[in-house]
Amino acid sequence: MEKKIRVLLADDHAVVRMGFRLLLQDTSDMEVTGEAESGEEVLKEIGKKQVDVLVMDLSMPGIGGLETISRVNTKPNPPKILILSAHEDAIHPKRSLKAGATGYLSKRGAADELIKAIRQVFSGGMYVEAAIAQKMAVQQLGGDSSPVEVLSGREFDVFMALANGNTVNEIAKTLHLSPRTVGTHLYNIKQKLKATNQAEITLIAMKSGLINP
């Protein structure tokens, strides 16, 4: 009997994880070996069991998606990482792939596309949803670079949280950082983006297509 693809599901919404689990259970070549609701839990699960493909949301509490990707890839024999995200812009997938993910899908994608993507990244390929790949290509061909590309991975996490209206203390709690560290990131973000306040940060995120107006 052929070995099944061992999948770890990571999303902070239990209902979403349950939906994906039911979907993958219907396939003959996959099994869900574990679930996680934060980056920290992902790292624990990978430390306890063998995982072939990690299917992960980017927007989870704790260390965050991009940091999780980086840390997973420092593990011995790391799993392939397929990002399943609500973000459909060109910047999130670009950062995810740069951090070490091997695939990117939007949560609005069809169920059969998720199964196809898992098989493709497991076999050593890369998979980016067609509509998102097109946005990335258009941005690259047009020479359009978003100002947020100068931010580090951690600064980008803080930037997105600020753009969504979170306070420094809320961000510190969510990302498990001290308020002082978040304040330092905020200072660096403002300097790099030439923004003077949170409203301007939100406006930059909107213009970059990272959040809806």
BALOBA-1460 file (C-alpha; in Angstrom, 3 decimals):
// residues 213
<rec num="1" residu="m" x="0.000" y="0.000" z="0.000"/>
<rec num="2" residu="e" x="1.330" y="3.429" z="-0.972"/>
<rec num="3" residu="k" x="2.372" y="5.704" z="1.901"/>
<rec num="4" residu="k" x="-0.079" y="8.513" z="2.585"/>
<rec num="5" residu="i" x="0.895" y="12.186" z="2.578"/>
<rec num="6" residu="r" x="0.976" y="13.277" z="6.224"/>
<rec num="7" residu="v" x="-0.633" y="16.706" z="6.578"/>
<rec num="8" residu="l" x="-0.578" y="19.122" z="9.518"/>
<rec num="9" residu="l" x="-3.387" y="21.711" z="9.507"/>
<rec num="10" residu="a" x="-2.661" y="25.085" z="11.113"/>
<rec num="11" residu="d" x="-5.385" y="27.706" z="11.466"/>
<rec num="12" residu="d" x="-6.639" y="29.560" z="14.521"/>
<rec num="13" residu="h" x="-10.262" y="28.773" z="13.616"/>
<rec num="14" residu="a" x="-11.343" y="25.267" z="14.676"/>
<rec num="15" residu="v" x="-14.238" y="25.237" z="12.195"/>
<rec num="16" residu="v" x="-11.852" y="25.925" z="9.295"/>
<rec num="17" residu="r" x="-9.534" y="23.124" z="10.426"/>
<rec num="18" residu="m" x="-12.473" y="20.741" z="10.720"/>
<rec num="19" residu="g" x="-13.610" y="21.581" z="7.181"/>
<rec num="20" residu="f" x="-10.165" y="20.904" z="5.743"/>
<rec num="21" residu="r" x="-9.813" y="17.703" z="7.791"/>
<rec num="22" residu="l" x="-13.102" y="16.352" z="6.400"/>
<rec num="23" residu="l" x="-12.042" y="17.308" z="2.886"/>
<rec num="24" residu="l" x="-8.656" y="15.563" z="3.106"/>
<rec num="25" residu="q" x="-10.108" y="12.484" z="4.789"/>
<rec num="26" residu="d" x="-12.051" y="11.826" z="1.585"/>
<rec num="27" residu="t" x="-8.822" y="11.405" z="-0.409"/>
<rec num="28" residu="s" x="-7.088" y="8.040" z="-0.703"/>
<rec num="29" residu="d" x="-3.531" y="9.376" z="-0.469"/>
<rec num="30" residu="m" x="-3.634" y="11.839" z="2.473"/>
<rec num="31" residu="e" x="-4.066" y="11.742" z="6.224"/>
<rec num="32" residu="v" x="-4.291" y="14.588" z="8.742"/>
<rec num="33" residu="t" x="-1.749" y="13.767" z="11.435"/>
<rec num="34" residu="g" x="-2.292" y="16.847" z="13.589"/>
<rec num="35" residu="e" x="-3.713" y="20.331" z="14.010"/>
<rec num="36" residu="a" x="-2.378" y="23.624" z="15.389"/>
<rec num="37" residu="e" x="-3.854" y="27.041" z="16.072"/>
<rec num="38" residu="s" x="-0.631" y="29.092" z="16.352"/>
<rec num="39" residu="g" x="2.932" y="29.141" z="15.074"/>
<rec num="40" residu="e" x="4.166" y="27.908" z="18.436"/>
<rec num="41" residu="e" x="1.858" y="24.874" z="18.233"/>
<rec num="42" residu="v" x="3.071" y="24.173" z="14.683"/>
<rec num="43" residu="l" x="6.666" y="23.975" z="15.925"/>
<rec num="44" residu="k" x="5.647" y="21.659" z="18.784"/>
<rec num="45" residu="e" x="3.703" y="19.350" z="16.463"/>
<rec num="46" residu="i" x="6.576" y="19.140" z="13.987"/>
<rec num="47" residu="g" x="8.897" y="18.337" z="16.873"/>
<rec num="48" residu="k" x="6.643" y="15.441" z="17.977"/>
<rec num="49" residu="k" x="5.691" y="13.786" z="14.693"/>
<rec num="50" residu="q" x="6.693" y="13.478" z="11.070"/>
<rec num="51" residu="v" x="4.840" y="15.813" z="8.729"/>
<rec num="52" residu="d" x="5.115" y="15.864" z="4.932"/>
<rec num="53" residu="v" x="3.046" y="18.967" z="4.180"/>
<rec num="54" residu="l" x="2.115" y="21.818" z="6.512"/>
<rec num="55" residu="v" x="-1.062" y="23.599" z="5.367"/>
<rec num="56" residu="m" x="-1.027" y="26.892" z="7.230"/>
<rec num="57" residu="d" x="-2.870" y="30.173" z="7.544"/>
<rec num="58" residu="l" x="-0.680" y="33.284" z="7.635"/>
<rec num="59" residu="s" x="-2.724" y="35.278" z="10.132"/>
<rec num="60" residu="m" x="-2.444" y="33.350" z="13.379"/>
<rec num="61" residu="p" x="-1.833" y="34.630" z="16.909"/>
<rec num="62" residu="g" x="1.627" y="34.320" z="18.409"/>
<rec num="63" residu="i" x="4.809" y="34.471" z="16.370"/>
<rec num="64" residu="g" x="2.857" y="34.888" z="13.121"/>
<rec num="65" residu="g" x="2.898" y="33.101" z="9.798"/>
<rec num="66" residu="l" x="6.079" y="34.455" z="8.206"/>
<rec num="67" residu="e" x="8.151" y="33.819" z="11.329"/>
<rec num="68" residu="t" x="6.671" y="30.313" z="11.572"/>
<rec num="69" residu="i" x="7.717" y="29.548" z="7.985"/>
<rec num="70" residu="s" x="11.280" y="30.618" z="8.752"/>
<rec num="71" residu="r" x="11.464" y="28.584" z="11.962"/>
<rec num="72" residu="v" x="9.939" y="25.453" z="10.430"/>
<rec num="73" residu="n" x="12.577" y="25.504" z="7.707"/>
<rec num="74" residu="t" x="15.382" y="25.404" z="10.289"/>
<rec num="75" residu="k" x="14.131" y="22.005" z="11.500"/>
<rec num="76" residu="p" x="15.709" y="18.760" z="10.291"/>
<rec num="77" residu="n" x="13.758" y="17.380" z="7.287"/>
<rec num="78" residu="p" x="11.175" y="20.188" z="7.366"/>
<rec num="79" residu="p" x="7.770" y="19.630" z="5.755"/>
<rec num="80" residu="k" x="6.748" y="21.403" z="2.579"/>
<rec num="81" residu="i" x="4.744" y="24.511" z="3.503"/>
<rec num="82" residu="l" x="1.530" y="25.405" z="1.700"/>
<rec num="83" residu="i" x="-0.002" y="28.723" z="2.742"/>
<rec num="84" residu="l" x="-3.777" y="28.958" z="2.696"/>
<rec num="85" residu="s" x="-4.660" y="32.592" z="3.312"/>
<rec num="86" residu="a" x="-7.426" y="35.152" z="3.083"/>
<rec num="87" residu="h" x="-4.870" y="37.599" z="1.610"/>
<rec num="88" residu="e" x="-5.160" y="37.713" z="-2.179"/>
<rec num="89" residu="d" x="-2.706" y="40.543" z="-2.921"/>
<rec num="90" residu="a" x="0.734" y="40.069" z="-4.522"/>
<rec num="91" residu="i" x="2.779" y="41.007" z="-1.446"/>
<rec num="92" residu="h" x="1.768" y="38.297" z="1.064"/>
<rec num="93" residu="p" x="2.522" y="35.405" z="-1.337"/>
<rec num="94" residu="k" x="5.802" y="37.018" z="-2.380"/>
<rec num="95" residu="r" x="6.890" y="37.314" z="1.256"/>
<rec num="96" residu="s" x="5.676" y="33.784" z="2.056"/>
<rec num="97" residu="l" x="7.652" y="32.216" z="-0.800"/>
<rec num="98" residu="k" x="10.707" y="34.298" z="0.092"/>
<rec num="99" residu="a" x="10.445" y="33.054" z="3.685"/>
<rec num="100" residu="g" x="10.476" y="29.453" z="2.467"/>
<rec num="101" residu="a" x="6.904" y="28.388" z="1.644"/>
<rec num="102" residu="t" x="6.465" y="26.237" z="-1.469"/>
<rec num="103" residu="g" x="2.850" y="27.068" z="-2.237"/>
<rec num="104" residu="y" x="0.194" y="29.752" z="-1.788"/>
<rec num="105" residu="l" x="-3.584" y="29.514" z="-2.130"/>
<rec num="106" residu="s" x="-6.426" y="31.827" z="-1.222"/>
<rec num="107" residu="k" x="-9.112" y="30.491" z="1.101"/>
<rec num="108" residu="r" x="-11.655" y="31.240" z="-1.614"/>
<rec num="109" residu="g" x="-10.008" y="28.697" z="-3.901"/>
<rec num="110" residu="a" x="-11.805" y="25.493" z="-4.827"/>
<rec num="111" residu="a" x="-11.489" y="22.435" z="-2.610"/>
<rec num="112" residu="d" x="-10.007" y="20.323" z="-5.389"/>
<rec num="113" residu="e" x="-7.300" y="22.953" z="-5.905"/>
<rec num="114" residu="l" x="-6.141" y="22.476" z="-2.300"/>
<rec num="115" residu="i" x="-5.792" y="18.732" z="-2.866"/>
<rec num="116" residu="k" x="-3.932" y="19.326" z="-6.131"/>
<rec num="117" residu="a" x="-1.628" y="21.860" z="-4.416"/>
<rec num="118" residu="i" x="-0.791" y="19.467" z="-1.548"/>
<rec num="119" residu="r" x="0.156" y="16.741" z="-4.024"/>
<rec num="120" residu="q" x="2.262" y="19.130" z="-6.075"/>
<rec num="121" residu="v" x="4.297" y="20.601" z="-3.192"/>
<rec num="122" residu="f" x="4.721" y="17.113" z="-1.690"/>
<rec num="123" residu="s" x="6.245" y="15.894" z="-4.950"/>
<rec num="124" residu="g" x="8.756" y="18.746" z="-4.932"/>
<rec num="125" residu="g" x="6.957" y="21.301" z="-7.073"/>
<rec num="126" residu="m" x="5.735" y="24.804" z="-6.296"/>
<rec num="127" residu="y" x="2.075" y="25.816" z="-6.440"/>
<rec num="128" residu="v" x="0.660" y="29.344" z="-6.564"/>
<rec num="129" residu="e" x="-3.015" y="29.917" z="-7.307"/>
<rec num="130" residu="a" x="-3.348" y="31.187" z="-10.888"/>
<rec num="131" residu="a" x="-5.081" y="34.496" z="-10.077"/>
<rec num="132" residu="i" x="-2.484" y="35.325" z="-7.409"/>
<rec num="133" residu="a" x="0.419" y="34.295" z="-9.660"/>
<rec num="134" residu="q" x="-0.966" y="36.658" z="-12.295"/>
<rec num="135" residu="k" x="-1.053" y="39.561" z="-9.815"/>
<rec num="136" residu="m" x="2.556" y="38.813" z="-8.821"/>
<rec num="137" residu="a" x="3.639" y="38.694" z="-12.478"/>
<rec num="138" residu="v" x="1.835" y="41.936" z="-13.360"/>
<rec num="139" residu="q" x="3.430" y="43.723" z="-10.416"/>
<rec num="140" residu="q" x="6.879" y="42.444" z="-11.385"/>
<rec num="141" residu="l" x="6.527" y="43.211" z="-15.116"/>
<rec num="142" residu="g" x="5.151" y="46.657" z="-14.384"/>
<rec num="143" residu="g" x="8.062" y="47.403" z="-12.091"/>
<rec num="144" residu="d" x="5.592" y="48.262" z="-9.356"/>
<rec num="145" residu="s" x="7.214" y="47.720" z="-6.007"/>
<rec num="146" residu="s" x="5.224" y="48.448" z="-2.886"/>
<rec num="147" residu="p" x="6.913" y="50.642" z="-0.264"/>
<rec num="148" residu="v" x="6.278" y="47.903" z="2.318"/>
<rec num="149" residu="e" x="8.825" y="45.636" z="0.622"/>
<rec num="150" residu="v" x="11.563" y="47.424" z="2.570"/>
<rec num="151" residu="l" x="10.138" y="46.095" z="5.864"/>
<rec num="152" residu="s" x="11.597" y="43.048" z="7.589"/>
<rec num="153" residu="g" x="9.334" y="40.056" z="8.247"/>
<rec num="154" residu="r" x="8.643" y="41.086" z="11.836"/>
<rec num="155" residu="e" x="8.125" y="44.737" z="10.880"/>
<rec num="156" residu="f" x="5.641" y="43.585" z="8.231"/>
<rec num="157" residu="d" x="3.650" y="41.647" z="10.881"/>
<rec num="158" residu="v" x="3.526" y="44.759" z="13.093"/>
<rec num="159" residu="f" x="2.698" y="46.962" z="10.084"/>
<rec num="160" residu="m" x="-0.293" y="44.790" z="9.149"/>
<rec num="161" residu="a" x="-1.550" y="44.753" z="12.739"/>
<rec num="162" residu="l" x="-1.262" y="48.553" z="12.938"/>
<rec num="163" residu="a" x="-2.983" y="48.966" z="9.581"/>
<rec num="164" residu="n" x="-5.875" y="46.902" z="10.919"/>
<rec num="165" residu="g" x="-6.288" y="49.288" z="13.847"/>
<rec num="166" residu="n" x="-4.561" y="47.396" z="16.667"/>
<rec num="167" residu="t" x="-2.803" y="49.262" z="19.462"/>
<rec num="168" residu="v" x="0.823" y="48.689" z="20.499"/>
<rec num="169" residu="n" x="-0.303" y="46.765" z="23.595"/>
<rec num="170" residu="e" x="-2.695" y="44.587" z="21.579"/>
<rec num="171" residu="i" x="0.049" y="43.800" z="19.065"/>
<rec num="172" residu="a" x="2.500" y="42.988" z="21.863"/>
<rec num="173" residu="k" x="0.020" y="40.522" z="23.359"/>
<rec num="174" residu="t" x="-0.831" y="38.873" z="20.011"/>
<rec num="175" residu="l" x="2.763" y="38.554" z="18.768"/>
<rec num="176" residu="h" x="4.177" y="37.660" z="22.209"/>
<rec num="177" residu="l" x="6.491" y="40.677" z="22.194"/>
<rec num="178" residu="s" x="7.112" y="43.379" z="24.778"/>
<rec num="179" residu="p" x="5.378" y="46.739" z="24.143"/>
<rec num="180" residu="r" x="8.870" y="48.282" z="23.986"/>
<rec num="181" residu="t" x="9.887" y="45.915" z="21.155"/>
<rec num="182" residu="v" x="6.671" y="46.701" z="19.266"/>
<rec num="183" residu="g" x="7.398" y="50.407" z="19.826"/>
<rec num="184" residu="t" x="10.849" y="49.943" z="18.283"/>
<rec num="185" residu="h" x="9.319" y="48.188" z="15.272"/>
<rec num="186" residu="l" x="6.755" y="50.998" z="14.977"/>
<rec num="187" residu="y" x="9.534" y="53.595" z="14.994"/>
<rec num="188" residu="n" x="11.445" y="51.719" z="12.273"/>
<rec num="189" residu="i" x="8.270" y="51.274" z="10.197"/>
<rec num="190" residu="k" x="7.527" y="54.996" z="10.339"/>
<rec num="191" residu="q" x="11.106" y="55.846" z="9.365"/>
<rec num="192" residu="k" x="11.188" y="53.397" z="6.437"/>
<rec num="193" residu="l" x="7.739" y="54.338" z="5.112"/>
<rec num="194" residu="k" x="8.016" y="58.059" z="5.953"/>
<rec num="195" residu="a" x="4.731" y="57.800" z="7.869"/>
<rec num="196" residu="t" x="3.962" y="60.013" z="10.836"/>
<rec num="197" residu="n" x="0.982" y="58.195" z="12.370"/>
<rec num="198" residu="q" x="-1.193" y="55.071" z="12.305"/>
<rec num="199" residu="a" x="-3.673" y="56.601" z="9.833"/>
<rec num="200" residu="e" x="-0.894" y="57.056" z="7.265"/>
<rec num="201" residu="i" x="0.241" y="53.460" z="7.851"/>
<rec num="202" residu="t" x="-3.322" y="52.268" z="7.154"/>
<rec num="203" residu="l" x="-3.441" y="54.377" z="3.984"/>
<rec num="204" residu="i" x="-0.175" y="52.821" z="2.714"/>
<rec num="205" residu="a" x="-1.616" y="49.340" z="3.375"/>
<rec num="206" residu="m" x="-4.765" y="50.237" z="1.410"/>
<rec num="207" residu="k" x="-2.780" y="51.634" z="-1.533"/>
<rec num="208" residu="s" x="-0.678" y="48.458" z="-1.578"/>
<rec num="209" residu="g" x="-3.853" y="46.327" z="-1.755"/>
<rec num="210" residu="l" x="-3.119" y="44.716" z="1.613"/>
<rec num="211" residu="i" x="-6.379" y="45.713" z="3.277"/>
<rec num="212" residu="n" x="-9.719" y="46.754" z="1.841"/>
<rec num="213" residu="p" x="-10.738" y="50.430" z="1.998"/>
